[in-house]
Amino acid sequence: MHETPHGTAHEKSREQSHQQSREATGHVPWADRAWAAVLERTGQTAAEVGPRFPLYADPETGTWKTTSRGSWTGGFWAGLLWLRALASGAPQDRSAAAACTRRLAHWIDQDTATRGLIFWYGTGLAAGPGGDGLAAGLRERAARSCLAAYEPERQLVPWGEAFGGPGMLARVDAVPGLVPLLAGLGAEGERAAYGHLTRHLTLSRSENPPRPAWQAGPDDGWTPCAEPAPGWSRTTPWLLLGLADGLHCLADGIGSRAAGALWEAAGQLTAPRLAPADRITAPRLAPAAPLTAPPLAPAARFTVLLPSPAAPLVPPAQEDQPSGPLDTSAAAIESVALLKLAALARATGRGSEADRLTARARQILHRLCTGHLTARGALTDGCYDAARALAPRHELIWGDFFLAVGLALLTGRMAPFAT
């Protein structure tokens, strides 16, 4: 799989980063075996669910709970099918992946910021290495619809009301996917992507641990939401993933100060996950035409987080409940984010930092593959919603997807920003 060229000033360094990443990973037999098992499981799942979308599977029987339209996770299933199609080269696998991507069209104009997850991960491999023109068109239509929903005064695409509840929310799971989706629309899209990313970073990092959800209040103020609660397993992984994609896709449009602030945020979010000597720093970057950062309310300015004990490779679903269910899906997301950040660090001449980020990602993936991946290729011990005891130890479709992407990146099968 290869990334579609963008023709930017950073193209050469990104390709060099991809080559260096392949060279750095070396031969990883356990990852090769896990990759094959996950793709085999994808085929089994496709045979079971037909035109429906898998959501989560029983850890004992492997039977999937499915939805007719995919909910917020539909793009991950389409992405998995494209991973299989690109790996196998089989026409029938490609047809199945393309058909699944087309079924995402229902969500183009739905009022939800999870369209970033749906359409970036559901079309990235299709429109890029897959060369699917229909998927590329679908992605552009979805991106323009999301851009139309952007609120300039709040500087974000609101969470939306498609799944019920108040719509004017800022949630960390609205960051990944939506940032690169918006950024692909030129200068206006880049400004929206940057505003969306920095708004969520500012709000979430105003508390320690980061708070994943906020509701808009009067006078540009924000009120913390009780759910998801601080300490939610996917808070930092989602933010890191959005940060990595933002640093990549906004590199030509933000000034050195803005890029440095994003790297600083990445450093603070990864600090609890790395030994003190391994922590990342902002690179020295040449000035570029700056994007405008969002105005920050006094109560929502960046704060420096205090160091905490090293985060476990596989976190509990809720940080304050260490004996509760784990969340392997959060670990899989983190591994992909770290490998993307490693590629960026390597491209800016910080090979030692890239190696340390890769090392943690490799440790995470090894733990997932040796401790939580079944013989049939199912990543178990994912937690959909701990507060509601919904699928607390299950196979989750996005967990499978990010595990597959992490393995593809680690073994050099995929370029870091192909999806």
GUKOLVO-988507 format. One record per residue: residue in three letters; x, y, z of N, C-alpha, C in turn. Coordinates in steps of 0.001 Angstrom, whole numbers, padded with zeros to 6 digits, always signed. Layout:
<sedrens>
alaXYZXYZXYZ
...
</sedrens>
This chain:
<sedrens>
met+000851-001179+000000+000000+000000+000000+000888+001231+000000
his+000508+002215-000773+001320+003417-000862+000430+004635-000800
glu+000940+005665-000166+000200+006898-000004+000104+007629-001324
thr-001038+008226-001626-001196+009021-002824-000381+010285-002700
pro+000453+010655-003702+001282+011852-003592+000425+013099-003480
his+000871+014049-002676+000150+015298-002487+000854+016456-003173
gly+002123+016295-003561+002818+017355-004248+003207+018509-003362
thr+003293+018321-002054+003655+019395-001145+005144+019400-000908
ala+005605+020433-000210+007029+020545+000093+007499+019452+001026
his+006548+018806+001689+006902+017774+002674+006872+016368+002075
glu+006549+016260+000783+006347+014937+000196+007600+014087+000279
lys+008749+014663-000077+009984+013888-000088+010334+013372+001293
ser+010217+014259+002302+010565+013834+003662+009603+012784+004169
arg+008344+012858+003758+007367+011867+004205+007675+010498+003598
glu+008063+010487+002316+008409+009218+001700+009673+008644+002325
gln+010635+009517+002629+011833+009046+003314+011477+008473+004676
ser+010522+009133+005372+010086+008648+006672+009467+007264+006548
his+008667+007061+005498+008039+005758+005277+009098+004698+005050
gln+010114+005009+004201+011173+004048+003936+011960+003726+005197
gln+012290+004785+005976+013035+004574+007207+012222+003773+008212
ser+010901+004010+008226+010027+003264+009130+010057+001779+008792
arg+010021+001461+007490+010077+000058+007075+011395-000581+007508
glu+012484+000200+007343+013790-000328+007699+013922-000526+009209
ala+013278+000380+009995+013433+000327+011445+012656-000828+012071
thr+011544-001235+011437+010705-002241+012069+011342-003628+012002
gly+012018-003918+010892+012644-005227+010772+011594-006332+010647
his+012051-007569+010734+011145-008700+010609+010513-008984+011962
val+009194-009031+011982+008465-009222+013233+007533-010417+013044
pro+008026-011645+013279+007215-012833+012987+005874-012852+013704
trp+005866-012472+014988+004595-012507+015711+003581-011546+015091
ala+004065-010415+014580+003162-009454+013947+002651-009980+012617
asp+003498-010679+011879+003056-011280+010617+001963-012313+010871
arg+002148-013129+011901+001124-014134+012218-000181-013474+012645
ala-000079-012442+013454-001281-011742+013909-001997-011075+012741
trp-001227-010481+011837-001807-009839+010647-002622-010861+009841
ala-002045-012014+009622-002752-013042+008861-004023-013479+009581
ala-003951-013593+010913-005122-014021+011678-006229-012977+011627
val-005871-011705+011722-006875-010639+011685-007557-010596+010321
leu-006791-010777+009252-007403-010784+007922-008298-012000+007729
glu-007890-013127+008294-008740-014314+008231-010046-014075+008973
arg-009960-013436+010133-011152-013106+010902-012042-012130+010127
thr-011435-011197+009412-012215-010253+008610-013045-010986+007575
gly-012458-011978+006941-013213-012761+005971-014358-013515+006612
gln-014127-014089+007783-015187-014794+008493-016318-013848+008885
thr-015928-012667+009345-016933-011676+009737-017769-011255+008537
ala-017107-011036+007394-017833-010633+006189-018861-011683+005797
ala-018486-012942+005914-019421-014020+005569-020602-014049+006536
glu-020346-013704+007797-021413-013745+008797-022387-012581+008678
val-021878-011368+008484-022738-010181+008593-023380-009783+007271
gly-022831-010232+006130-023412-009861+004846-023402-008364+004636
pro-024534-007749+004252-024561-006311+003991-024684-005452+005257
arg-024783-006074+006412-024874-005310+007653-023471-004946+008145
phe-023428-004163+009205-022163-003700+009754-021927-004308+011133
pro-020773-004941+011363-020479-005482+012695-020148-004365+013674
leu-020597-004535+014906-020361-003533+015939-019486-004116+017060
tyr-019961-005171+017700-019150-005869+018700-019557-007336+018711
ala-018613-008185+019139-018843-009635+019097-018658-010243+020467
asp-019443-011262+020746-019352-011998+022002-017979-012654+022106
pro-017286-012487+023234-015931-013033+023341-015884-014556+023355
glu-016977-015207+023693-016998-016666+023743-017397-017282+022404
thr-018481-016775+021842-018998-017373+020607-018464-016707+019353
gly-018043-015453+019466-017586-014708+018302-018715-014161+017452
thr-019969-014338+017889-021115-013853+017128-021220-012333+017237
trp-021472-011692+016108-021483-010236+016054-022858-009627+016324
lys-022880-008540+017062-024013-007626+017105-023841-006694+015921
thr-024866-006550+015096-024721-005785+013859-025717-004641+013788
thr-025455-003717+012881-026372-002606+012610-026597-002539+011105
ser-027702-001942+010716-028026-001880+009289-027272-000762+008572
arg-026941+000323+009295-026306+001472+008648-024903+001762+009173
gly-024445+001037+010172-023070+001171+010607-022829+002015+011830
ser-023818+002852+012210-023637+003748+013341-022332+004536+013159
trp-021689+004925+014259-020462+005710+014153-019246+004860+013814
thr-019416+003536+013780-018292+002623+013555-018242+002053+012145
gly-019168+002450+011273-019242+001832+009949-017972+001987+009129
gly-017301+003113+009271-016086+003341+008504-014968+002382+008855
phe-014962+001903+010088-013910+000957+010484-014091-000394+009793
trp-015346-000792+009615-015588-002044+008911-015199-001897+007440
ala-015584-000789+006820-015172-000562+005434-013647-000532+005330
gly-012996+000118+006288-011535+000176+006278-010895-001194+006399
leu-011439-002045+007265-010919-003410+007399-011068-004189+006097
leu-012213-004012+005449-012422-004711+004182-011435-004232+003118
trp-011094-002951+003141-010102-002444+002195-008704-002948+002539
leu-008389-003064+003809-007105-003662+004181-006999-005081+003615
arg-008070-005841+003759-008065-007207+003220-007943-007191+001703
ala-008691-006295+001052-008675-006252-000413-007301-005876-000950
leu-006663-004906-000340-005349-004471-000801-004281-005524-000524
ala-004468-006279+000552-003501-007330+000871-003662-008535-000048
ser-004889-008897-000359-005129-010110-001147-005070-009862-002647
gly-005494-008653-003067-005572-008369-004493-006710-009083-005190
ala-007573-009758-004425-008664-010535-005019-009794-009615-005471
pro-010281-009755-006694-011367-008888-007178-012607-008944-006299
gln-012939-010122-005774-014135-010223-004948-013975-009479-003621
asp-012741-009443-003098-012497-008684-001865-012615-007184-002135
arg-012111-006748-003256-012225-005339-003620-013691-004948-003820
ser-014456-005789-004475-015878-005496-004694-016623-005386-003374
ala-016318-006277-002430-016974-006233-001126-016614-004953-000381
ala-015344-004552-000443-014915-003331+000235-015568-002108-000384
ala-015592-002053-001716-016185-000904-002400-017676-000785-002100
ala-018363-001928-002075-019798-001904-001787-020063-001412-000369
cys-019227-001831+000565-019401-001391+001946-019176+000112+002066
thr-018154+000626+001404-017900+002069+001443-019081+002841+000886
arg-019660+002375-000193-020807+003073-000773-021992+003115+000185
arg-022122+002073+001019-023248+002046+001960-023111+003092+003074
leu-021961+003743+003169-021792+004801+004168-022455+006110+003748
ala-022908+006208+002518-023428+007471+001984-024565+008040+002824
his-025304+007191+003483-026410+007649+004348-025954+008718+005333
trp-024686+008650+005768-024218+009516+006843-023711+010878+006379
ile-023684+011122+005085-023072+012362+004591-023666+013591+005236
asp-024973+013674+005323-025620+014882+005843-026215+014692+007232
gln-025823+013639+007918-026313+013439+009274-025582+014383+010240
asp-026305+014814+011260-025765+015811+012192-024913+015124+013258
thr-023707+014778+012883-022795+014149+013833-021344+014389+013427
ala-020535+014761+014404-019108+014950+014154-018383+013614+013990
thr-019054+012515+014289-018420+011215+014050-018337+010895+012567
arg-018819+011799+011723-018606+011626+010286-017111+011603+009966
gly-016303+012201+010836-014861+012095+010641-014403+010655+010722
leu-014859+009935+011752-014517+008522+011897-015103+007702+010747
ile-016326+008006+010385-017025+007223+009370-016360+007371+008006
phe-016108+008616+007608-015678+008832+006226-014168+008877+006034
trp-013396+009254+007044-011953+009207+006836-011466+007753+006812
tyr-011867+006980+007812-011399+005603+007869-012149+004702+006905
gly-013342+005120+006495-014111+004332+005537-013721+004566+004095
thr-013020+005678+003819-012655+005988+002425-011152+006160+002217
gly-010362+006288+003299-008951+006613+003149-008192+005624+002282
leu-008277+004345+002604-007581+003328+001824-008224+003150+000457
ala-009539+003333+000390-010248+003185-000876-009822+004257-001868
ala-009864+005509-001430-009558+006630-002320-008070+006790-002556
gly-007239+006316-001608-005793+006432-001745-005207+005253-002493
pro-004607+004298-001791-003997+003160-002480-004980+002312-003258
gly-006266+002355-002880-007258+001579-003616-007657+002189-004939
gly-007410+003501-005114-007721+004162-006374-009194+004145-006735
asp-010074+004135-005739-011524+004077-005971-012065+005495-006110
gly-012426+005882-007331-012917+007232-007580-014229+007535-006886
leu-015107+006538-006791-016383+006764-006112-016161+007047-004633
ala-015210+006358-004028-014895+006607-002618-014326+008001-002428
ala-013487+008435-003371-012922+009785-003287-014022+010834-003364
gly-014989+010623-004249-016107+011551-004346-016956+011556-003096
leu-017178+010377-002530-017947+010267-001291-017248+011022-000166
arg-015934+010865-000080-015175+011555+000958-015276+013067+000802
glu-015178+013559-000432-015257+015008-000630-016630+015552-000277
arg-017677+014836-000651-019027+015280-000298-019206+015322+001213
ala-018711+014295+001899-018820+014270+003358-018010+015400+003982
ala-016821+015642+003457-015974+016705+003995-016655+018064+003847
arg-017255+018313+002696-017927+019605+002484-019146+019755+003384
ser-019834+018662+003630-020966+018716+004546-020500+019018+005968
cys-019381+018434+006370-018822+018714+007701-018334+020153+007793
leu-017719+020641+006724-017254+022027+006729-018426+022994+006854
ala-019548+022669+006230-020737+023512+006342-021271+023531+007765
ala-020990+022470+008541-021453+022403+009932-020499+023098+010892
tyr-019354+023537+010401-018347+024173+011269-018896+025471+011851
glu-018704+025667+013151-019166+026867+013860-017970+027792+014076
pro-017836+028857+013282-016660+029734+013404-016507+030357+014783
glu-017618+030733+015429-017509+031368+016741-016999+030396+017797
arg-017433+029151+017713-016977+028132+018667-015709+027439+018183
gln-015411+027588+016909-014260+026996+016253-014218+025468+016424
leu-015313+024847+016018-015371+023385+015976-016590+022956+015182
val-016576+021704+014752-017778+021059+014251-018446+020433+015471
pro-019645+020891+015844-020280+020362+017064-020525+018857+016971
trp-020630+018245+018146-020870+016808+018227-022110+016406+017444
gly-023175+017197+017525-024374+016935+016747-025424+016136+017498
glu-026614+016066+016900-027762+015456+017561-028200+014129+016934
ala-027413+013589+016020-027832+012370+015311-028047+011188+016243
phe-027313+011138+017350-027439+010017+018284-028175+010412+019564
gly-028877+011560+019532-029628+012006+020692-028801+012868+021616
gly-029487+013579+022523-028802+014424+023482-028441+015771+022888
pro-027821+016650+023682-027457+017987+023198-026414+017901+022086
gly-026533+018802+021136-025641+018757+019990-024396+019608+020111
met-024476+020708+020882-023341+021618+020961-022347+021130+022013
leu-021715+020020+021686-020716+019420+022559-019370+019391+021842
ala-018321+019350+022634-016980+019069+022139-016549+017757+022778
arg-016321+016738+021950-015921+015417+022450-014673+014951+021717
val-013787+014307+022452-012512+013925+021853-012662+012931+020713
asp-013731+012128+020719-013918+011188+019622-014422+011861+018355
ala-014601+013186+018404-014913+013960+017205-013654+014501+016544
val-012475+014232+017122-011231+014804+016590-010602+013932+015508
pro-010287+012661+015760-009623+011871+014723-010533+011685+013513
gly-009951+011668+012359-010726+011535+011139-011244+012861+010641
leu-011882+013634+011502-012458+014897+011060-011373+015921+010723
val-010251+015886+011438-009168+016834+011151-008627+016638+009733
pro-008184+015442+009335-007716+015292+007950-008825+015416+006918
leu-010055+015040+007294-011169+015166+006358-011376+016627+005979
leu-011404+017512+006969-011569+018935+006708-010356+019527+006002
ala-009173+019111+006432-007946+019698+005897-007773+019437+004409
gly-008468+018446+003869-008354+018150+002452-009104+019095+001552
leu-009771+020106+002127-010598+021028+001344-009920+022369+001098
gly-008609+022421+001134-007924+023672+000862-007843+024565+002078
ala-007589+025856+001841-007309+026793+002929-008460+026893+003921
glu-009692+026958+003425-010838+027069+004332-010963+025813+005198
gly-010772+024676+004579-010827+023432+005341-009700+023318+006345
glu-008509+023788+005982-007388+023746+006907-007638+024615+008130
arg-008220+025795+007906-008532+026668+009051-009537+025994+009978
ala-010549+025352+009395-011539+024654+010222-010907+023478+010951
ala-010055+022729+010268-009397+021574+010895-008531+022020+012060
tyr-007791+023103+011857-006920+023600+012921-007739+024112+014104
gly-008795+024847+013824-009653+025324+014905-010289+024175+015667
his-010777+023190+014947-011424+022031+015567-010440+021278+016464
leu-009231+021060+015952-008220+020347+016717-007813+021111+017970
thr-007495+022384+017825-007005+023145+018973-008104+023422+019993
arg-009343+023553+019545-010442+023731+020504-010551+022514+021411
his-010515+021335+020830-010635+020124+021641-009412+019901+022528
leu-008240+020199+021998-007036+020075+022825-007084+021018+024012
thr-007522+022230+023768-007579+023230+024831-008543+022819+025930
leu-009735+022416+025522-010740+022049+026519-010321+020804+027300
ser-009958+019753+026602-009672+018495+027287-008479+018629+028223
arg-007463+019382+027812-006240+019481+028597-006314+020544+029685
ser-007474+021153+029856-007631+022121+030949-007833+021427+032286
glu-007993+020094+032261-008101+019315+033493-007107+018158+033425
asn-006796+017606+034577-005915+016456+034664-006565+015396+035553
pro-006935+014214+035031-006708+013782+033652-007585+014541+032665
pro-007227+014522+031386-008005+015267+030392-009485+014870+030417
arg-010339+015874+030315-011781+015608+030302-012229+015457+028853
pro-012897+014356+028531-013208+014081+027126-014389+014831+026534
ala-015279+015394+027359-016496+015981+026799-016872+017273+027517
trp-017287+018261+026723-017689+019573+027231-018926+020035+026491
gln-019787+020769+027200-020991+021334+026587-020862+022844+026521
ala-021276+023408+025396-021174+024852+025207-022105+025581+026164
gly-021591+026665+026737-022369+027519+027612-022464+028921+027027
pro-022981+029865+027768-023101+031237+027270-021740+031923+027157
asp-021682+032931+026287-020488+033783+026157-019236+032982+025855
asp-019340+032033+024962-018200+031228+024528-017619+030393+025658
gly-018381+030192+026726-017915+029354+027826-018246+027894+027572
trp-017655+027047+028398-017871+025612+028270-018047+024999+029649
thr-018952+024025+029713-019249+023334+030961-018829+021875+030848
pro-018120+021335+031833-017691+019936+031736-018876+018977+031762
cys-018809+017946+030952-019834+016905+030919-019417+015749+031827
ala-020403+015115+032419-020117+013997+033325-019706+012741+032563
glu-020221+012579+031343-019923+011379+030564-019458+011759+029158
pro-018480+011066+028637-017607+010124+029329-016821+010832+030430
ala-016538+010121+031493-015873+010718+032645-014377+010869+032407
pro-013744+011817+033098-012276+011879+033040-011673+010527+033421
gly-010595+010170+032755-010011+008854+032959-010527+007816+031991
trp-011406+008225+031050-011903+007330+030013-010727+006836+029181
ser-010696+005561+028908-009534+004924+028274-009198+005488+026906
arg-010200+005942+026156-009935+006367+024781-009674+007862+024650
thr-009706+008621+025756-009509+010069+025675-008169+010419+025044
thr-007080+009994+025670-005753+010349+025161-005445+009689+023825
pro-005769+008420+023609-005517+007847+022280-006217+008600+021146
trp-007475+008987+021351-008161+009747+020294-007459+011087+020059
leu-007075+011769+021116-006402+013058+020962-005055+012893+020255
leu-004292+011887+020642-002993+011666+020002-003151+011354+018519
leu-004172+010592+018187-004395+010267+016781-004753+011515+015990
gly-005641+012354+016553-005979+013601+015890-004788+014532+015767
leu-003957+014551+016796-002750+015382+016764-001796+014921+015671
ala-001554+013633+015600-000643+013119+014584-001124+013477+013186
asp-002409+013273+012927-002943+013603+011606-002916+015105+011358
gly-003165+015898+012410-003099+017346+012254-001698+017816+011927
leu-000706+017301+012621+000676+017684+012344+001086+017298+010930
his+000510+016225+010428+000825+015788+009065+000111+016636+008019
cys-001209+016735+008135-001974+017338+007040-002002+018863+007095
leu-001618+019449+008229-001590+020912+008344-000166+021462+008278
ala+000803+020609+008003+002211+021008+008081+002540+022183+007178
asp+001880+022291+006024+002199+023361+005083+001416+024640+005354
gly+000499+024623+006325-000345+025794+006526-000203+026481+007863
ile+000512+025873+008800+000636+026485+010122+002058+026994+010330
gly+002178+028054+011104+003477+028607+011410+004240+027745+012393
ser+005514+028072+012568+006354+027275+013449+005877+027330+014887
arg+005328+028468+015312+004835+028566+016681+003628+027643+016888
ala+002700+027649+015920+001523+026788+016041+001920+025315+016000
ala+002847+024970+015099+003294+023587+015041+003993+023191+016336
gly+004773+024115+016886+005438+023825+018155+004454+023578+019269
ala+003337+024343+019268+002315+024144+020299+001670+022773+020164
leu+001460+022319+018922+000886+020988+018725+001865+019908+019174
trp+003137+020079+018871+004132+019118+019350+004223+019127+020875
glu+004085+020315+021460+004096+020391+022926+002921+019608+023509
ala+001753+019748+022877+000592+018990+023335+000836+017492+023201
ala+001447+017097+022089+001758+015680+021909+002734+015208+022982
gly+003705+016040+023305+004657+015677+024343+004009+015511+025697
gln+003083+016414+026035+002404+016309+027318+001499+015082+027387
leu+000847+014761+026275-000057+013612+026283+000692+012285+026289
thr+001873+012262+025686+002651+011024+025680+003537+010891+026910
ala+003765+011986+027655+004692+011947+028793+004378+010834+029790
pro+003110+010647+030182+002837+009555+031137+003079+008162+030555
arg+003256+008081+029233+003406+006792+028579+004872+006453+028284
leu+005775+007425+028524+007180+007223+028210+008038+007521+029429
ala+009181+006882+029504+010138+007203+030566+010621+008639+030374
pro+011018+009325+031471+011427+010730+031347+012457+010974+030259
ala+013408+010090+030096+014449+010300+029084+013937+010076+027669
asp+012749+009475+027536+012226+009131+026215+011215+010138+025687
arg+010884+011153+026474+009776+012030+026103+010129+012901+024909
ile+009093+013210+024116+009326+013905+022865+009294+015408+023064
thr+009952+016111+022169+010033+017562+022212+009629+018114+020862
ala+009361+019411+020820+008988+020047+019559+010227+020254+018698
pro+010132+019965+017392+011266+020193+016512+011382+021664+016141
arg+012527+022046+015633+012683+023388+015086+012148+023382+013659
leu+011175+024223+013399+010519+024227+012099+010674+025574+011418
ala+010763+025532+010102+010833+026789+009352+009491+027495+009409
pro+009474+028843+009412+008209+029568+009452+007357+029251+008225
ala+006034+029295+008426+005098+029117+007320+003950+030069+007535
ala+003084+030181+006541+001930+031071+006684+001063+030571+007821
pro+000884+031371+008871+000201+030858+010059-001307+030808+009899
leu-001900+029767+010454-003346+029724+010625-003686+030426+011927
thr-004925+030820+012058-005348+031547+013251-005806+030579+014322
ala-005203+030687+015495-005611+029840+016615-006907+030362+017198
pro-007742+029490+017784-009006+029950+018347-008786+030802+019588
pro-009637+031826+019801-009545+032586+021043-009908+031692+022216
leu-009158+031769+023285-009364+030878+024421-009959+031645+025590
ala-011031+031072+026147-011586+031652+027360-010608+031440+028506
pro-010567+032345+029498-009587+032211+030582-009622+030858+031278
ala-010800+030280+031400-010901+028998+032119-010484+027822+031263
ala-010177+028082+030000-009895+026965+029097-008504+027046+028479
arg-007579+027717+029132-006228+027801+028594-005472+026506+028865
phe-004424+026288+028044-003608+025094+028239-003022+025065+029639
thr-002969+023913+030230-002301+023744+031509-001247+022657+031368
val-000206+022747+032134+000829+021727+032120+000406+020603+033056
leu+000308+019409+032509-000147+018281+033310+001000+017743+034156
leu+000696+017354+035366+001707+016779+036242+002024+015358+035804
pro+003274+014939+035922+003616+013570+035540+002843+012558+036373
ser+002528+011451+035768+001841+010362+036466+002613+009076+036198
pro+002339+008008+036962+003031+006746+036706+002837+006299+035266
ala+003791+005561+034752+003723+005103+033366+002403+004390+033107
ala+001772+004764+032007+000484+004174+031664+000671+002717+031271
pro-000274+001858+031625-000169+000445+031238-000289+000298+029731
leu+000243-000781+029208+000147-001022+027771-001294-001190+027338
val-002079-001857+028151-003514-001998+027896-004235-001375+029083
pro-004892-000247+028893-005465+000470+030032-006791-000111+030488
pro-007160+000164+031745-008538-000140+032159-009493+000789+031432
ala-010711+000350+031265-011692+001174+030562-011906+002508+031271
gln-011754+002504+032578-011859+003726+033368-010666+003770+034315
glu-009905+004848+034253-008641+004938+034980-008787+004714+036473
asp-009890+005190+037061-010064+005064+038504-010662+003720+038901
gln-010770+002811+037951-011268+001462+038236-010272+000432+037682
pro-009081+000363+038275-008033-000498+037723-008371-001980+037727
ser-009298-002390+038584-009690-003795+038604-010893-004070+037700
gly-011383-003033+037022-012507-003200+036117-012066-003729+034762
pro-012961-003712+033794-012612-004238+032474-011511-003419+031806
leu-010720-004102+030990-009694-003444+030188-010326-002873+028922
asp-009526-002132+028159-009994-001658+026858-008872-001803+025839
thr-008843-002960+025185-007816-003202+024174-007968-002282+022973
ser-009186-001795+022719-009361-000895+021575-008603+000408+021789
ala-008568+000905+023038-007813+002121+023334-006329+001899+023084
ala-005821+000730+023469-004414+000415+023246-004100+000352+021755
ala-004996-000233+020977-004769-000328+019535-004736+001060+018895
ile-005654+001931+019316-005656+003302+018795-004349+004001+019142
glu-003915+003840+020393-002670+004483+020817-001489+004010+019984
ser-001440+002722+019672-000310+002208+018906-000219+002882+017541
val-001354+003077+016896-001368+003734+015585-000938+005191+015716
ala-001447+005883+016737-001064+007279+016945+000434+007412+017180
leu+000994+006519+017987+002424+006582+018282+003264+006299+017045
leu+002846+005359+016223+003592+005063+015006+003528+006219+014013
lys+002405+006911+013970+002316+008102+013116+003205+009223+013648
leu+003171+009444+014956+004053+010453+015546+005516+010087+015336
ala+005830+008798+015405+007199+008360+015169+007628+008687+013742
ala+006731+008485+012782+007056+008813+011391+007325+010306+011238
leu+006531+011134+011916+006732+012583+011853+008041+012981+012526
ala+008337+012373+013668+009586+012681+014360+010782+012289+013497
arg+010677+011147+012859+011771+010686+012005+011964+011626+010813
ala+010855+012144+010276+010935+013050+009125+011549+014391+009486
thr+011539+014750+010770+012129+016019+011214+013476+015800+011887
gly+014095+014664+011594+015458+014427+012038+015627+013997+013479
arg+014562+013510+014106+014655+013092+015504+014484+011578+015593
gly+015474+010888+015018+015387+009445+014928+015313+008739+016264
ser+016024+009244+017278+015998+008563+018577+014619+008652+019213
glu+013968+009802+019093+012605+009930+019629+011650+009031+018850
ala+011832+008974+017538+010993+008100+016725+011153+006643+017159
asp+012386+006247+017440+012627+004869+017881+011926+004575+019201
arg+011917+005545+020110+011282+005318+021410+009763+005249+021285
leu+009195+006092+020428+007758+006015+020188+007391+004686+019535
thr+008210+004267+018577+007971+002979+017917+008086+001828+018904
ala+009039+001947+019818+009229+000866+020799+007995+000686+021662
arg+007400+001786+022113+006174+001656+022923+005045+001072+022079
ala+004903+001545+020846+003857+001004+019978+004054-000490+019762
arg+005302-000903+019558+005594-002318+019364+005230-003128+020614
gln+005549-002580+021793+005203-003267+023037+003691-003428+023176
ile+002961-002367+022832+001500-002440+022908+000977-003524+021976
leu+001426-003487+020736+000935-004448+019757+001308-005875+020140
his+002509-006052+020674+002912-007397+021113+002004-007882+022239
arg+001694-006993+023190+000811-007378+024287-000576-007743+023765
leu-001090-006964+022847-002409-007253+022289-002414-008597+021569
cys-001364-008846+020793-001333-010050+019963-001052-011313+020761
thr-000319-011185+021842+000027-012370+022631-000880-012572+023833
gly-001603-011535+024237-002427-011657+025426-003920-011524+025217
his-004330-010985+024049-005756-010697+023875-006302-011097+022507
leu-005445-011524+021608-005890-011934+020281-006138-013438+020282
thr-007347-013851+019932-007684-015268+019939-007101-015965+018716
ala-007143-017277+018741-006625-018061+017619-007390-017751+016336
arg-008642-017326+016471-009433-017027+015272-009218-015594+014781
gly-008338-014828+015454-008009-013481+014990-008887-012380+015547
ala-009565-012645+016656-010435-011647+017277-009700-010954+018419
leu-009689-009631+018415-009102-008877+019518-010174-008708+020595
thr-010071-009484+021659-011056-009438+022733-010632-008447+023804
asp-011433-008359+024854-011187-007478+026003-011259-006009+025638
gly-012062-005682+024646-012394-004287+024380-013629-003913+025169
cys-013738-002667+025548-014888-002229+026349-015626-001122+025616
tyr-016838-001421+025196-017654-000440+024474-018059+000691+025404
asp-018676+000372+026527-019157+001387+027463-019178+000782+028860
ala-018159+001115+029656-018058+000534+030995-019167+001020+031913
ala-019545+002290+031804-020554+002863+032691-021889+002140+032561
arg-022196+001668+031359-023467+000979+031116-023282-000541+031030
ala-022087-000999+031297-021775-002435+031208-022163-002990+029844
leu-021971-002178+028797-022288-002581+027433-021037-003150+026773
ala-021117-004402+026388-020002-005081+025721-018679-004786+026422
pro-018548-005166+027700-017370-004757+028479-016103-005562+028226
arg-016218-006752+027642-015019-007580+027400-015094-008215+026018
his-015469-007423+025064-015840-007932+023760-014831-007597+022671
glu-015039-008215+021539-014335-007829+020317-015071-006626+019737
leu-014367-005544+019490-014967-004319+018969-014448-004079+017558
ile-015301-003646+016662-014880-003529+015272-013778-002491+015101
trp-013814-001413+015886-012739-000433+015751-011443-000931+016399
gly-011563-001805+017389-010364-002413+017947-009674-003290+016912
asp-010459-004104+016199-009900-004930+015126-009235-004061+014062
phe-009908-002971+013691-009384-002101+012641-008046-001486+013039
phe-007978-000887+014226-006739-000216+014612-005629-001217+014908
leu-005971-002413+015370-004945-003440+015506-004363-003772+014136
ala-005239-003951+013143-004767-004273+011798-003903-003145+011239
val-004324-001897+011424-003533-000763+010929-002189-000704+011647
gly-002204-000895+012970-000955-000877+013723+000008-001938+013233
leu-000495-003137+012985+000352-004216+012479+000868-003893+011079
ala+000009-003296+010246+000431-002931+008894+001532-001874+008929
leu+001419-000922+009845+002451+000104+009975+003744-000489+010525
leu+003625-001311+011538+004816-001873+012178+005619-002739+011219
thr+004927-003452+010358+005602-004376+009449+005869-003762+008074
gly+005593-002463+007918+005884-001797+006654+004931-002102+005530
arg+003760-002630+005842+002778-002942+004793+001991-001715+004363
met+002039-000643+005109+001229+000532+004834+002008+001784+005159
ala+001827+002820+004382+002432+004112+004685+001752+004714+005913
pro+002477+005493+006705+001919+005967+007989+000622+006749+007872
phe+000439+007494+006776-000752+008345+006692-001648+007971+005523
ala-001639+006673+005183-002540+006199+004138-003981+006239+004594
thr-004202+006183+005917-005545+006307+006462-005451+006834+007890
</sedrens>
